[in-house]
Amino acid sequence: MESQLVKLAKKTIEIFVKDGAVIALPKELLPEMQGRAGVFVSLHKKGQLRGCIGTFAPTTSCIAEEVIRNAIESCSQDPRFPPVRTEELADLEISVDVLTDPVSVLSIKDLDAKKYGIIVKAGARRGLLLPDLPGVNIPEEQIAICRRKAGIHDNDPIELFRFEVRRYH
């Protein structure tokens, strides 16, 4: 059964793509929509990534507002993809990840690519990767991807953080 967060993301994307409008925050927030957290909204089309934008820390008043903001950005602002078109809407698979607060880790031994997402930081540059992604099986792969995403060189010293997600489909 589709979660209420995914239904909110789907409705947000449909209205934004079709009408260019931003939906209002639901009047009554279910428990999973309350609180504050970083949120990622991921779009897939026929098994392939079609957009993914999120925040590693909360930037809005509640999880529902974070979902609305990131759903719009994932369908229209992901620099890797053109904006989603109306004719694509029926083919989109949407997931929402709600992040726990990042925790600093001192060793790669404290990471697990299936269980934890990671943030790699060097100065002001940060790269983030969600956990349990296809083809990413070990922390070393996560770190390498995060370095590339953030433009952090292999020999630059880094700080590592891990987080968990509640993934909604």
C-alpha positions as CSV (number, residue, x, y, z in Angstrom):
1,M,0.0,0.0,0.0
2,E,1.3,3.4,-1.0
3,S,2.3,5.6,2.0
4,Q,0.7,9.0,2.6
5,L,4.1,10.7,2.1
6,V,4.4,9.1,-1.3
7,K,0.8,10.1,-2.2
8,L,1.7,13.7,-1.1
9,A,4.8,13.6,-3.3
10,K,2.9,12.2,-6.3
11,K,0.1,14.8,-6.0
12,T,2.7,17.6,-5.6
13,I,4.5,16.5,-8.8
14,E,1.3,16.0,-10.8
15,I,0.0,19.5,-10.0
16,F,3.3,21.1,-10.5
17,V,4.0,19.5,-13.8
18,K,0.5,20.0,-15.2
19,D,-0.3,23.4,-13.8
20,G,2.9,24.9,-12.6
21,A,1.3,25.3,-9.2
22,V,2.5,24.4,-5.7
23,I,0.0,22.5,-3.6
24,A,-1.0,23.7,-0.1
25,L,0.2,21.9,3.0
26,P,-2.4,19.4,4.1
27,K,-4.7,20.9,6.7
28,E,-4.4,17.9,9.0
29,L,-0.9,16.3,9.2
30,L,-0.7,12.6,9.8
31,P,2.0,11.5,12.4
32,E,4.5,10.6,9.6
33,M,4.1,14.1,8.2
34,Q,4.8,15.9,11.4
35,G,8.2,16.7,13.0
36,R,11.2,18.0,11.2
37,A,13.8,15.9,9.3
38,G,15.8,15.8,6.1
39,V,13.9,14.3,3.3
40,F,14.8,12.9,-0.2
41,V,12.3,12.4,-3.0
42,S,13.4,9.9,-5.6
43,L,11.8,9.4,-9.0
44,H,12.3,6.3,-11.2
45,K,11.0,5.6,-14.6
46,K,11.1,2.0,-15.9
47,G,13.7,1.2,-13.2
48,Q,16.0,4.1,-14.1
49,L,16.7,7.1,-11.9
50,R,14.7,10.1,-13.2
51,G,15.3,12.6,-10.4
52,C,16.4,12.7,-6.8
53,I,16.6,15.8,-4.7
54,G,16.6,16.2,-0.9
55,T,17.9,17.8,2.2
56,F,20.2,16.2,4.7
57,A,18.7,18.4,7.5
58,P,15.3,20.0,7.8
59,T,14.8,23.3,6.0
60,T,11.1,23.7,6.4
61,S,8.5,23.6,9.2
62,C,7.6,19.9,8.9
63,I,8.2,16.7,7.0
64,A,5.1,17.2,4.8
65,E,6.5,20.6,3.7
66,E,9.9,19.1,3.1
67,V,8.3,16.4,0.9
68,I,6.4,19.1,-1.2
69,R,9.5,21.2,-1.7
70,N,11.8,18.3,-2.6
71,A,9.2,16.6,-4.8
72,I,9.0,19.8,-6.9
73,E,12.8,20.1,-7.1
74,S,13.2,16.4,-8.0
75,C,10.9,16.7,-10.9
76,S,12.1,20.0,-12.2
77,Q,15.5,21.0,-10.8
78,D,17.7,17.9,-10.8
79,P,20.6,19.0,-13.0
80,R,21.1,15.5,-14.3
81,F,17.7,15.4,-16.0
82,P,15.3,17.6,-18.0
83,P,12.1,18.5,-16.2
84,V,9.5,15.8,-16.0
85,R,6.8,16.1,-18.7
86,T,3.1,15.5,-18.3
87,E,3.3,12.3,-20.5
88,E,5.8,10.8,-18.1
89,L,3.7,11.1,-15.0
90,A,2.0,7.7,-15.3
91,D,5.4,6.0,-15.6
92,L,7.0,7.5,-12.5
93,E,7.7,5.4,-9.4
94,I,8.2,7.6,-6.4
95,S,9.9,6.9,-3.1
96,V,10.4,9.2,-0.1
97,D,13.3,8.8,2.4
98,V,13.0,10.5,5.8
99,L,16.5,10.8,7.3
100,T,17.6,10.5,10.9
101,D,20.1,13.1,12.2
102,P,23.6,12.5,10.9
103,V,26.1,11.1,13.4
104,S,29.8,11.6,13.1
105,V,31.8,8.4,12.6
106,L,35.5,7.9,13.1
107,S,36.1,4.8,11.1
108,I,34.9,3.2,7.9
109,K,34.3,0.1,10.1
110,D,31.3,2.0,11.5
111,L,29.6,2.1,8.1
112,D,27.3,-0.3,6.3
113,A,26.2,0.5,2.7
114,K,22.9,-1.4,3.1
115,K,22.0,0.1,6.5
116,Y,23.4,3.6,6.6
117,G,23.5,6.5,4.2
118,I,26.6,8.7,4.4
119,I,27.8,12.2,4.2
120,V,31.4,13.0,3.2
121,K,32.5,16.4,4.1
122,A,35.7,18.4,3.3
123,G,35.5,22.0,4.3
124,A,32.3,23.5,2.8
125,R,32.0,20.6,0.3
126,R,29.6,17.8,1.1
127,G,28.5,14.7,-0.7
128,L,25.6,12.5,0.4
129,L,24.5,9.1,-0.6
130,L,21.4,7.3,0.5
131,P,21.7,3.7,1.8
132,D,20.8,0.4,0.1
133,L,21.2,1.6,-3.5
134,P,21.5,-0.9,-6.3
135,G,25.1,-1.6,-7.2
136,V,26.5,0.1,-4.1
137,N,27.5,-2.7,-1.8
138,I,30.4,-1.5,0.4
139,P,31.2,1.8,2.3
140,E,34.3,2.4,0.1
141,E,32.0,2.7,-2.9
142,Q,29.7,5.1,-1.0
143,I,32.6,7.3,-0.1
144,A,34.0,7.3,-3.6
145,I,30.6,8.4,-5.0
146,C,30.2,11.1,-2.4
147,R,33.7,12.4,-3.1
148,R,32.9,12.7,-6.9
149,K,29.5,14.3,-6.2
150,A,31.1,16.9,-4.0
151,G,34.3,17.5,-6.0
152,I,36.4,16.2,-3.1
153,H,39.8,14.8,-4.3
154,D,40.9,11.4,-3.2
155,N,43.7,12.8,-1.1
156,D,41.7,15.5,0.6
157,P,41.0,14.7,4.3
158,I,37.3,14.1,5.0
159,E,34.9,13.8,7.8
160,L,32.3,11.0,7.7
161,F,28.8,11.0,8.9
162,R,26.2,8.3,8.8
163,F,22.4,8.3,9.0
164,E,19.5,5.9,8.7
165,V,16.3,6.4,6.6
166,R,12.7,5.4,6.8
167,R,11.9,4.6,3.1
168,Y,8.4,5.0,1.9
169,H,7.1,3.6,-1.4
